[in-house]
Amino acid sequence: MGISDPKLLEEFIATKRESGVFLTVLGVGRGNYQDATMKKLANAGNGNYAYLDSVLEAKKVMMNEFGGTLFTVAKDVKLQLEFNPAEVKGYRLLGYESRRLAAKDFNDDKKDAGEIGSGHTMTAFYEIVPAGSDEKIADVDPLKYQKRTESGRGEVCTVKLRWKKPDGDTSMLKEIPISEAQITSKTPSEDFRFASAVAEFALLASDSKFKGGASFDKILDRARSAKGEDLEGYRAEFIRLVETAQLLAPPAPQTPPAPGGNRPVEGDL
């Protein structure tokens, strides 16, 4: 019923967004996810999207996460990290490919970004190479001019945030310097360890070129040890998902035997 052309529908939703009406899209049922369509429509309407394939998922989205999903408290939220080259030699953001903006877009209030709901939290993982490391960074030359300065001494990075009020058009800026003392904990929290297991699973499931030594066994070991109280059972559900993926994954390729039986040939690795 109504507009059926996807492009026209996106344009219609975008015009309503300008009037202060945001759109969250919920898919209900089984087997017809239409993730791409839900994501496009929700992005056009400054909202979120979710697929409800069970009563437990409906409870999670409509009750536990209701405020964060359906009540926007800040729009066009942007986050930018500036690492101190005296402390960090190289870095890489894991994931968020569809959410990345050019550096120049951070100060451009006309550039659309994500929305944050009441009680909504987000997690981003960066893989870093410390400044004193001997590890080579492909295709990146060492910096010549950027050195540690007195104003940045002891700071690892600065987090910059921009956001607009739900009914506003001008963004606000907040800068938060992060010092070495704030990140020197030797014992990561349960939340950190569990989230890192989720990130590792994403790298493995997508066969990312950055997956390194990721494995199902490592993911399961860390996720199980960081399961914690898990009152809602979400972490247990993730562990079951990884176990299922491990059973369905194709076996690792076997190294063919060397010519002439098991005797290694010169030059074999």
C-alpha positions in Angstrom: 0.0 0.0 0.0 1.2 3.5 -0.7 4.6 4.2 -2.2 6.4 1.0 -3.4 9.3 2.4 -5.4 12.3 2.1 -3.0 14.0 5.4 -4.2 10.8 7.4 -3.9 10.1 5.9 -0.5 13.5 6.9 0.8 13.0 10.5 -0.5 9.5 10.6 1.2 11.0 9.4 4.5 13.8 11.9 4.3 11.3 14.8 3.9 9.4 13.6 7.0 12.8 13.4 8.8 13.3 17.1 8.3 9.9 17.8 10.0 11.1 16.0 13.1 9.5 12.6 12.4 12.0 9.8 12.7 11.5 6.2 11.4 12.4 2.9 13.0 11.8 -0.2 10.9 10.9 -3.6 12.4 10.7 -6.7 10.4 8.5 -9.5 11.8 8.4 -13.2 10.9 10.9 -15.8 9.5 12.8 -16.2 6.3 12.3 -12.8 4.6 14.9 -10.6 6.3 15.2 -7.8 3.7 18.1 -6.4 5.8 19.3 -4.1 3.1 15.9 -2.5 2.6 15.3 -2.0 6.3 18.7 -0.5 6.7 18.2 2.0 3.9 14.7 3.1 5.1 15.9 3.4 8.7 19.0 5.5 7.7 16.8 7.8 5.6 14.5 8.3 8.6 17.2 8.8 11.2 16.1 5.7 13.0 17.1 2.1 13.7 16.1 -1.3 12.3 15.7 -4.8 13.8 14.3 -8.1 12.7 12.0 -9.9 15.2 12.2 -13.6 14.5 11.1 -14.8 17.9 9.2 -13.6 21.0 12.6 -13.3 22.8 14.0 -11.0 20.1 10.8 -8.9 20.3 11.2 -8.6 24.1 14.8 -7.6 23.6 14.0 -4.8 21.1 10.6 -3.6 22.3 11.2 -3.8 26.0 14.8 -4.0 27.0 16.1 -1.7 24.3 13.0 0.4 23.7 14.5 3.7 24.7 17.7 3.3 22.8 15.9 2.0 19.7 12.9 4.3 19.4 13.7 7.5 21.4 16.4 9.6 19.7 18.3 12.0 22.0 21.0 13.1 19.6 21.2 13.0 15.8 24.1 13.2 13.3 26.5 11.9 15.9 30.1 11.7 14.7 33.2 10.4 16.5 36.7 11.1 15.4 39.9 9.8 17.0 43.3 11.6 16.7 46.2 9.4 17.8 49.4 10.9 19.1 52.1 9.6 16.7 54.6 9.7 19.6 52.6 6.9 21.3 50.9 5.1 18.4 52.7 4.1 15.3 49.7 2.8 13.4 46.0 2.0 13.9 43.1 0.3 12.2 39.3 0.6 13.0 37.6 -2.8 12.9 34.3 -2.8 11.1 32.0 0.2 10.6 32.8 0.1 6.8 29.3 1.5 6.0 29.6 4.2 8.7 33.0 5.7 7.9 33.2 9.3 6.9 36.0 11.3 5.3 38.0 13.4 7.8 36.6 16.6 6.2 33.0 15.5 6.9 33.5 15.7 10.7 32.9 19.5 10.7 30.3 19.5 7.9 26.9 19.8 9.5 25.2 19.0 6.2 26.7 15.5 6.3 24.3 13.0 7.6 25.5 10.6 10.4 24.1 8.2 12.9 21.5 8.7 15.7 21.8 7.8 19.4 18.8 6.8 21.5 18.2 7.1 25.2 20.5 4.7 27.1 22.1 3.7 23.8 25.8 2.6 23.9 28.2 1.8 21.1 31.5 -0.1 21.0 34.3 0.4 18.5 37.6 -1.6 18.4 40.9 -0.2 17.2 43.9 -2.3 16.5 47.0 -0.3 17.3 50.8 -0.6 16.8 52.7 1.1 19.7 55.2 3.7 18.7 58.2 1.6 20.0 57.2 -1.5 18.1 59.5 -2.9 15.4 56.4 -4.1 13.4 56.3 -2.9 9.8 53.2 -1.2 8.6 52.5 -1.9 4.9 52.4 1.1 2.6 52.9 3.6 5.3 56.1 5.7 5.6 57.3 6.9 9.0 56.3 10.4 10.0 58.9 13.1 9.7 57.5 16.2 11.3 54.8 15.1 13.8 56.6 14.6 17.1 55.5 14.5 20.8 54.8 18.0 22.0 54.6 19.3 25.6 50.8 19.9 25.2 50.3 16.3 24.2 52.8 14.6 26.5 51.4 11.4 28.0 48.3 11.5 25.8 47.6 8.5 23.6 44.7 10.0 21.6 42.0 12.6 21.7 38.3 11.6 21.1 36.2 14.2 19.4 32.4 14.1 19.4 29.9 16.1 17.4 26.2 15.8 17.7 23.0 17.8 17.2 19.9 18.0 19.3 17.0 16.0 17.8 15.4 19.3 16.6 18.6 21.2 15.9 20.7 21.9 12.8 23.9 23.1 14.4 26.3 20.6 15.9 28.1 20.8 19.3 31.7 19.7 19.8 33.3 17.9 22.8 37.0 16.9 22.9 38.2 14.3 25.4 42.0 13.6 25.7 42.9 10.0 26.7 46.1 9.6 28.8 48.4 6.6 29.2 47.3 6.3 32.8 43.7 5.7 31.7 44.5 2.7 29.5 47.2 0.8 31.3 45.0 -1.8 33.0 46.6 -5.2 32.8 43.2 -7.0 33.3 40.6 -6.2 30.7 37.0 -6.2 32.0 34.5 -9.0 31.2 32.6 -6.7 28.9 35.8 -5.8 27.0 36.9 -9.5 26.6 33.4 -10.6 25.5 33.2 -7.7 23.0 36.6 -8.7 21.6 35.3 -12.2 21.1 32.4 -10.8 19.1 34.8 -8.7 17.0 37.1 -11.7 16.3 34.1 -13.8 15.3 33.1 -11.1 12.8 36.6 -11.1 11.3 36.5 -14.9 11.0 33.0 -15.1 9.7 33.7 -12.6 6.9 37.0 -14.1 6.1 38.6 -10.8 6.6 42.2 -10.3 5.4 42.9 -8.9 8.9 41.7 -12.0 10.8 45.3 -13.1 11.6 45.3 -16.0 14.0 41.6 -15.9 14.8 39.9 -19.2 15.4 36.7 -20.6 16.7 38.4 -22.2 19.7 40.0 -18.9 20.8 36.6 -17.1 20.4 34.8 -19.7 22.4 37.4 -19.7 25.2 37.3 -16.0 25.6 33.5 -15.7 25.3 32.9 -18.5 27.8 35.3 -17.0 30.4 33.7 -13.6 30.0 30.1 -14.7 30.0 29.5 -13.3 33.5 26.0 -13.2 35.0 24.2 -12.9 31.7 20.7 -12.5 33.1 19.1 -12.1 29.7 21.0 -15.0 28.1 22.3 -12.9 25.2 25.9 -14.0 25.7 24.9 -17.6 25.9 23.1 -17.2 22.6 26.2 -15.8 21.0 28.3 -18.7 22.3 25.7 -21.1 20.8 26.0 -19.2 17.5 29.8 -19.6 17.4 29.5 -23.3 18.2 27.0 -23.8 15.4 29.3 -21.8 13.0 32.2 -24.0 14.0 30.3 -27.2 13.2 29.2 -25.8 9.8 32.6 -24.4 8.8 34.5 -26.3 6.1 37.5 -28.2 7.4 40.9 -26.4 7.2 42.8 -27.4 4.0 45.4 -30.1 4.6 49.0 -29.7 3.4 49.6 -32.3 0.7 52.3 -34.8 1.4 55.8 -34.1 0.1 56.9 -36.0 -3.0 58.5 -39.3 -2.2 56.4 -40.1 0.8 56.8 -38.3 4.1 60.4 -37.3 3.5 60.7 -33.5 3.4 62.1 -32.0 0.2 64.6 -29.2 0.3 62.9 -25.9 0.1 59.6 -27.1 1.6 58.1 -25.0 4.4 
